[in-house]
Amino acid sequence: MIKDVGKFVGQEISLKGWLYNKRSSGKIKFLILRDGSGYLQCVYFKGNVSEETFNTAERIGQESAIEVTGKVRAEERAPGGYELDATGLKVISETHDFPITPKDHGIEFLMDNRHLWLRSSRQVAILKIRHRISKAIRDYFDGHGFTLVDTPILTPAACEGTSTLFETDYFDLGKAYLTQSGQLYAEANAMALGKVYNFGPVFRAEKSKTRRHLTEFWMVEPEVAFADLNDDMDLAEDFLEYVVQSVLSDNLEELKILERDITLLKNVKKPLPRISYDEAVEILHKNGIEFEWGNDLGGTDETVISNQFDRPVMVHRYPSVVKAFYMKRDPENEKLALAVDVLAPEGYGEIIGGSQREDNFDTLLSRIEEHNLPREAFEWYLDLRKYGSVPHSGFGLGLERTVSWICGLDHVRESIPFARMIYRNTP
């Protein structure tokens, strides 16, 4: 692989990949080979190769699949610090008129050709960072005594709100819905295993066209028995620091390709600032934002609040009326939910949403009734409050928003290989 060529300086090797770009300088041709692990400049001198090989290097187009042979040498000016004194060139699949060229293309054209756009250096960098974030997520929880549990994608009822469900017919049982969250099932697993997490796709039929929204995205959701809101916030900040610092440690090259200013990313270390919803409202008012207490924070509100800090900020104790039915009320103020959102800086908004869960049977039942949810769909969930109920908490982190923030992307659509939005479900 190209990423390993430094181990073979002075040796002759063969590599397979795709022609990323090429240029000529008189009797020299420079072919940039990519293989997914990196980029390598292959130099063809007309006097060192056969006329057929030189002509082939001239003829083949961008994204032709090729095999190159030559001797590796160190070259500081070349991509990756090495280049190949090429002697051989074999065409595996010849390509011409590749649709995506180094010139600027409109975003709709690029999205229509997403299956090909993924090959660009920028998109490769994003996907590698996404991979590192996913690995860091698993490494963190696996290393802190959590058990991975897989929760259903098809569910019988809503978790967050009935207006944002994708529904489907489910045999003779009526309607089923694509999951909005694995949390309720994670709670059941936590009562068996203590500390669990699920990590998979979720679906929201939310008719939003903002740069932060997808209809299909990935979420990691830890759930911990015998944990309150403070424990939840402690876990969230420790976890977030680990994820961000892992990327800074392993993906600086990709961040450079994205021209990402990492100044604020370096600040993502404990402790993260914690403010109450009331304090957040005061910040908005001081900054000239007309905001009524009791409303949920919008995108602009979150940006104004997060701009006051040099790292993610945790906003806790929201009005219960804007939060989900399963969130426990603050015993000191029943109008508040023991909930927390983590807002990323630079206008990226909420990346973590969590809470302490309601653990009392009667209270939870009344919340289900208040939200006009069908009790029969939640009988199993209520059972968790009848048999060994304990205080417990958890949160969900949206992978794509996190990738967008860490990579510094303008729109969440680039954070996932194939974005699903209200106006796009292809390719």
C-alpha positions as CSV (number, residue, x, y, z in Angstrom):
1,M,0.0,0.0,0.0
2,I,1.1,3.6,-0.7
3,K,1.1,4.4,3.0
4,D,3.9,1.9,3.5
5,V,6.3,2.9,0.7
6,G,8.7,4.6,3.1
7,K,9.7,1.1,4.2
8,F,11.0,0.3,0.7
9,V,13.3,3.2,-0.2
10,G,15.8,2.0,-2.7
11,Q,13.8,-1.1,-3.6
12,E,11.7,-1.9,-6.6
13,I,8.0,-2.4,-5.9
14,S,4.7,-2.7,-7.8
15,L,1.5,-1.0,-6.7
16,K,-2.1,-1.1,-7.9
17,G,-4.4,1.9,-7.8
18,W,-6.1,4.6,-9.8
19,L,-4.7,7.6,-11.7
20,Y,-5.6,10.6,-9.6
21,N,-4.0,13.2,-11.7
22,K,-1.1,13.7,-14.1
23,R,1.1,16.4,-15.6
24,S,3.9,16.6,-18.1
25,S,7.2,18.5,-18.3
26,G,8.9,17.9,-21.6
27,K,10.2,14.3,-21.6
28,I,8.9,13.6,-18.1
29,K,5.4,12.6,-17.1
30,F,4.2,12.7,-13.5
31,L,1.4,10.3,-12.6
32,I,-0.2,10.6,-9.2
33,L,-1.4,7.2,-8.1
34,R,-4.0,6.7,-5.3
35,D,-4.9,3.4,-3.7
36,G,-7.1,4.6,-0.8
37,S,-4.2,4.6,1.7
38,G,-2.4,7.6,0.2
39,Y,-1.0,9.3,-2.9
40,L,2.3,8.6,-4.7
41,Q,4.0,10.5,-7.5
42,C,5.3,8.2,-10.2
43,V,7.9,9.7,-12.5
44,Y,8.3,8.5,-16.1
45,F,11.4,9.6,-17.9
46,K,11.2,9.1,-21.6
47,G,14.7,7.7,-21.8
48,N,14.1,5.2,-19.0
49,V,11.0,3.5,-20.2
50,S,9.8,2.0,-23.5
51,E,8.1,4.1,-26.0
52,E,4.9,2.1,-25.5
53,T,5.0,2.7,-21.7
54,F,5.6,6.5,-22.2
55,N,2.8,6.7,-24.7
56,T,0.5,4.8,-22.3
57,A,1.3,7.3,-19.6
58,E,0.3,10.0,-22.0
59,R,-2.9,8.3,-23.2
60,I,-4.7,7.1,-20.0
61,G,-7.2,9.4,-18.4
62,Q,-8.1,10.3,-14.8
63,E,-9.3,7.3,-12.7
64,S,-7.9,4.7,-15.0
65,A,-7.0,1.6,-12.9
66,I,-3.3,0.9,-13.3
67,E,-0.4,-1.0,-11.9
68,V,2.9,0.8,-11.6
69,T,6.4,-0.6,-11.1
70,G,9.6,1.2,-10.1
71,K,12.1,2.1,-7.4
72,V,11.1,4.1,-4.3
73,R,13.1,7.2,-3.4
74,A,12.6,9.9,-0.8
75,E,11.5,13.3,-2.2
76,E,10.3,16.0,0.2
77,R,8.5,17.9,-2.6
78,A,6.3,14.9,-3.5
79,P,3.0,14.0,-1.9
80,G,3.8,11.9,1.2
81,G,7.5,12.6,1.0
82,Y,8.3,9.8,-1.5
83,E,8.1,9.2,-5.2
84,L,8.5,6.3,-7.6
85,D,11.2,6.2,-10.3
86,A,8.8,4.4,-12.6
87,T,9.9,1.7,-15.1
88,G,6.6,-0.1,-15.8
89,L,3.0,0.7,-16.3
90,K,0.2,-1.8,-16.8
91,V,-3.4,-0.7,-17.6
92,I,-6.0,-2.7,-15.7
93,S,-9.0,-0.6,-16.8
94,E,-8.7,2.5,-19.0
95,T,-10.9,5.5,-18.4
96,H,-11.5,8.7,-20.2
97,D,-13.8,11.7,-19.6
98,F,-14.2,11.2,-15.9
99,P,-17.1,13.5,-14.9
100,I,-15.4,15.1,-11.8
101,T,-12.3,17.1,-12.7
102,P,-10.1,19.5,-10.7
103,K,-12.3,22.4,-11.8
104,D,-15.2,23.7,-9.6
105,H,-18.5,21.9,-9.9
106,G,-21.9,22.8,-8.5
107,I,-23.0,21.0,-5.3
108,E,-26.0,19.4,-7.0
109,F,-23.8,18.0,-9.7
110,L,-21.4,16.6,-7.1
111,M,-24.3,15.1,-5.1
112,D,-25.7,13.5,-8.2
113,N,-22.3,12.0,-8.8
114,R,-21.6,11.2,-5.1
115,H,-20.5,7.7,-6.0
116,L,-17.6,9.2,-7.9
117,W,-17.1,12.4,-5.8
118,L,-16.1,10.1,-2.9
119,R,-12.7,9.5,-4.7
120,S,-11.6,13.1,-4.3
121,S,-8.8,13.8,-1.7
122,R,-11.2,15.9,0.4
123,Q,-13.9,13.3,0.6
124,V,-11.3,10.6,1.3
125,A,-10.0,12.7,4.2
126,I,-13.5,13.2,5.6
127,L,-14.3,9.4,5.4
128,K,-11.0,8.6,7.1
129,I,-11.7,11.0,10.0
130,R,-15.2,9.5,10.2
131,H,-13.7,6.1,10.5
132,R,-11.3,7.3,13.3
133,I,-14.2,8.9,15.2
134,S,-16.2,5.7,14.9
135,K,-13.2,3.7,16.2
136,A,-12.7,6.1,19.0
137,I,-16.3,5.8,20.1
138,R,-16.0,2.0,20.3
139,D,-12.6,2.1,21.9
140,Y,-13.8,4.5,24.6
141,F,-16.8,2.5,25.7
142,D,-15.2,-0.9,25.3
143,G,-12.4,0.4,27.5
144,H,-14.7,1.7,30.2
145,G,-16.7,-1.4,31.0
146,F,-19.6,-0.9,28.6
147,T,-21.2,-3.7,26.6
148,L,-22.2,-3.1,23.0
149,V,-25.9,-4.0,22.5
150,D,-27.8,-3.9,19.2
151,T,-31.2,-2.3,19.3
152,P,-34.1,-2.8,16.9
153,I,-34.4,-0.7,13.8
154,L,-38.1,-1.6,13.3
155,T,-40.1,-0.5,16.4
156,P,-43.8,-0.5,17.3
157,A,-44.0,3.1,18.5
158,A,-42.3,6.5,18.7
159,C,-39.5,7.4,21.0
160,E,-39.1,11.1,20.4
161,G,-42.3,12.3,18.6
162,T,-44.9,10.8,16.3
163,S,-44.6,13.6,13.7
164,T,-41.0,12.5,12.7
165,L,-41.6,8.8,12.1
166,F,-41.1,6.8,8.9
167,E,-43.8,4.1,8.9
168,T,-44.1,0.9,7.0
169,D,-46.6,-2.0,6.9
170,Y,-45.5,-4.9,9.1
171,F,-47.3,-8.1,8.0
172,D,-50.5,-8.7,10.0
173,L,-49.4,-6.6,13.0
174,G,-50.2,-3.3,11.4
175,K,-47.7,-0.4,11.3
176,A,-44.1,-0.4,12.3
177,Y,-41.7,2.5,12.3
178,L,-38.0,3.1,11.6
179,T,-36.3,3.8,14.9
180,Q,-35.6,7.4,15.9
181,S,-33.4,6.2,18.7
182,G,-32.3,3.0,20.4
183,Q,-32.4,4.5,23.8
184,L,-35.6,2.8,25.3
185,Y,-34.2,-0.6,24.4
186,A,-30.8,0.5,25.7
187,E,-32.4,1.2,29.1
188,A,-33.6,-2.4,29.2
189,N,-30.2,-3.7,28.4
190,A,-28.6,-1.4,31.1
191,M,-30.9,-3.1,33.6
192,A,-29.3,-6.4,32.6
193,L,-25.6,-5.3,32.1
194,G,-25.2,-2.1,34.0
195,K,-23.3,0.0,31.4
196,V,-24.2,-0.5,27.7
197,Y,-24.1,1.4,24.4
198,N,-25.7,1.0,21.0
199,F,-24.3,2.4,17.8
200,G,-26.2,2.3,14.6
201,P,-28.5,4.1,12.1
202,V,-31.6,6.1,13.2
203,F,-34.2,7.8,11.1
204,R,-36.0,11.1,11.5
205,A,-38.8,12.2,9.1
206,E,-38.2,15.8,10.1
207,K,-38.9,18.2,7.2
208,S,-35.9,20.3,7.7
209,K,-33.5,21.6,5.0
210,T,-30.9,23.0,7.3
211,R,-27.2,22.2,7.0
212,R,-27.4,20.2,10.2
213,H,-30.1,17.7,9.3
214,L,-30.2,14.3,7.6
215,T,-33.2,11.9,7.5
216,E,-30.8,8.9,8.1
217,F,-27.8,9.2,10.4
218,W,-25.8,7.2,12.9
219,M,-26.0,7.7,16.6
220,V,-24.1,6.2,19.6
221,E,-26.2,6.0,22.8
222,P,-24.6,4.9,26.1
223,E,-26.9,4.1,29.0
224,V,-25.8,3.7,32.6
225,A,-27.6,2.2,35.6
226,F,-27.2,4.0,39.0
227,A,-26.3,7.2,37.3
228,D,-27.8,10.7,37.7
229,L,-27.5,13.8,35.5
230,N,-24.2,14.9,36.9
231,D,-22.8,11.4,36.2
232,D,-24.2,11.7,32.7
233,M,-22.4,15.1,32.1
234,D,-19.2,13.7,33.5
235,L,-19.4,10.8,31.1
236,A,-20.2,13.0,28.1
237,E,-17.3,15.4,28.6
238,D,-14.8,12.6,29.2
239,F,-16.0,10.8,26.2
240,L,-16.0,13.8,23.9
241,E,-12.4,14.7,24.9
242,Y,-11.2,11.2,24.1
243,V,-12.9,11.3,20.7
244,V,-11.6,14.7,19.6
245,Q,-8.0,14.1,20.9
246,S,-7.9,10.8,19.1
247,V,-8.5,12.5,15.8
248,L,-6.0,15.2,16.6
249,S,-3.5,12.5,17.4
250,D,-4.1,10.3,14.3
251,N,-5.5,12.4,11.5
252,L,-3.5,15.6,11.3
253,E,-2.7,14.9,7.7
254,E,-6.4,14.6,6.8
255,L,-7.2,17.8,8.8
256,K,-4.5,19.6,6.7
257,I,-6.1,18.4,3.5
258,L,-9.4,19.9,4.7
259,E,-7.6,23.1,5.8
260,R,-9.1,22.8,9.2
261,D,-8.1,25.3,11.9
262,I,-7.6,23.0,14.9
263,T,-7.2,25.7,17.5
264,L,-10.6,25.2,19.1
265,L,-10.4,21.4,18.7
266,K,-7.2,21.4,20.9
267,N,-9.3,23.1,23.6
268,V,-11.7,20.1,23.9
269,K,-10.6,19.0,27.3
270,K,-12.2,18.6,30.6
271,P,-13.8,20.3,32.3
272,L,-16.3,21.6,29.8
273,P,-18.3,24.7,30.9
274,R,-21.7,23.9,32.3
275,I,-24.6,26.4,32.3
276,S,-28.2,26.1,33.1
277,Y,-31.0,26.8,30.6
278,D,-31.7,29.9,32.6
279,E,-28.1,31.1,32.2
280,A,-28.3,30.3,28.5
281,V,-31.4,32.5,28.2
282,E,-29.5,35.4,29.9
283,I,-26.7,35.0,27.4
284,L,-29.2,35.3,24.5
285,H,-30.9,38.4,26.1
286,K,-27.5,40.1,26.6
287,N,-26.7,39.5,23.0
288,G,-29.9,41.1,21.8
289,I,-31.8,37.9,21.0
290,E,-35.5,38.1,21.7
291,F,-36.1,34.7,23.3
292,E,-39.0,33.6,25.4
293,W,-38.3,31.4,28.4
294,G,-39.8,28.0,27.8
295,N,-38.9,27.7,24.1
296,D,-36.4,25.2,22.9
297,L,-33.1,26.6,21.6
298,G,-32.9,27.0,17.8
299,G,-29.9,26.9,15.6
300,T,-29.1,30.6,15.9
301,D,-29.6,30.5,19.7
302,E,-27.2,27.6,20.0
303,T,-24.6,29.5,17.9
304,V,-24.8,32.7,20.0
305,I,-24.5,30.7,23.2
306,S,-21.6,28.5,22.0
307,N,-19.7,31.6,20.7
308,Q,-19.2,32.7,24.3
309,F,-16.9,29.7,24.9
310,D,-13.6,28.3,23.5
311,R,-14.8,24.7,23.7
312,P,-18.1,22.8,23.7
313,V,-20.6,24.0,26.3
314,M,-23.1,21.9,28.3
315,V,-26.6,23.4,28.8
316,H,-28.6,21.6,31.4
317,R,-32.1,21.7,33.0
318,Y,-34.3,22.6,30.1
319,P,-38.1,23.3,30.5
320,S,-39.7,19.9,30.6
321,V,-42.4,20.9,28.0
322,V,-39.7,20.9,25.2
323,K,-38.2,17.6,26.2
324,A,-39.2,14.0,25.8
325,F,-41.6,12.1,28.0
326,Y,-39.0,9.8,29.5
327,M,-36.8,12.6,31.0
328,K,-37.0,12.9,34.8
329,R,-38.1,16.2,36.3
330,D,-35.9,18.2,38.5
331,P,-37.1,17.5,42.1
332,E,-36.2,21.1,43.0
333,N,-38.3,22.5,40.1
334,E,-40.9,20.4,38.4
335,K,-40.9,22.7,35.4
336,L,-37.4,21.6,34.5
337,A,-36.2,18.3,33.1
338,L,-32.9,16.8,34.2
339,A,-31.6,17.1,30.6
340,V,-28.4,18.2,29.0
341,D,-27.3,19.2,25.5
342,V,-23.7,19.6,24.5
343,L,-23.3,22.5,22.0
344,A,-20.3,22.4,19.7
345,P,-18.5,25.7,19.0
346,E,-18.3,27.5,15.6
347,G,-22.0,27.2,14.9
348,Y,-22.3,23.4,14.7
349,G,-25.0,23.2,17.4
350,E,-26.1,20.3,19.5
351,I,-23.9,17.2,19.1
352,I,-25.0,15.4,22.3
353,G,-28.4,15.2,23.9
354,G,-29.0,13.3,27.1
355,S,-30.9,13.1,30.4
356,Q,-31.6,11.3,33.6
357,R,-34.5,9.0,32.8
358,E,-37.8,8.9,34.8
359,D,-37.5,5.8,37.0
360,N,-40.9,6.0,38.8
361,F,-43.6,3.8,37.3
362,D,-46.6,6.1,38.1
363,T,-44.8,9.2,37.0
364,L,-43.7,7.7,33.7
365,L,-47.2,6.4,33.0
366,S,-48.6,9.9,33.5
367,R,-46.0,11.2,31.1
368,I,-47.0,8.7,28.5
369,E,-50.6,9.6,28.9
370,E,-49.8,13.4,28.7
371,H,-48.1,12.8,25.4
372,N,-51.0,10.8,24.0
373,L,-48.8,7.8,23.4
374,P,-50.4,4.3,23.3
375,R,-49.8,2.6,26.7
376,E,-49.9,-0.9,25.1
377,A,-46.8,-0.1,23.0
378,F,-44.9,0.9,26.2
379,E,-46.0,-1.8,28.6
380,W,-42.5,-3.5,28.4
381,Y,-40.9,-0.1,29.0
382,L,-43.1,0.5,32.1
383,D,-42.1,-3.0,33.3
384,L,-38.5,-1.7,33.8
385,R,-40.0,0.6,36.5
386,K,-41.8,-2.3,38.2
387,Y,-38.9,-4.8,38.5
388,G,-35.8,-3.4,40.1
389,S,-36.0,0.2,38.9
390,V,-33.0,2.4,39.6
391,P,-31.8,5.9,38.7
392,H,-30.2,5.8,35.3
393,S,-29.0,8.1,32.6
394,G,-27.7,8.3,29.1
395,F,-27.2,10.4,26.0
396,G,-27.0,10.2,22.3
397,L,-24.2,11.6,20.1
398,G,-24.9,12.2,16.4
399,L,-22.0,10.9,14.4
400,E,-22.5,13.1,11.3
401,R,-22.8,16.3,13.2
402,T,-19.7,15.4,15.1
403,V,-17.8,14.6,11.9
404,S,-19.0,17.9,10.4
405,W,-17.8,19.8,13.4
406,I,-14.4,18.1,13.7
407,C,-13.8,18.4,9.9
408,G,-15.1,22.0,9.7
409,L,-17.7,21.1,7.0
410,D,-20.2,23.7,5.7
411,H,-23.0,21.0,5.4
412,V,-23.6,17.7,7.1
413,R,-24.2,16.0,3.7
414,E,-20.4,15.5,3.3
415,S,-20.1,13.7,6.6
416,I,-21.7,10.4,5.4
417,P,-20.9,8.5,2.2
418,F,-24.4,8.7,0.8
419,A,-26.6,11.4,2.4
420,R,-30.3,11.0,2.8
421,M,-32.2,14.3,3.0
422,I,-35.8,15.3,2.4
423,Y,-35.1,16.2,-1.2
424,R,-32.5,13.4,-1.9
425,N,-32.4,9.6,-1.6
426,T,-30.1,8.9,-4.5
427,P,-27.5,7.7,-5.5
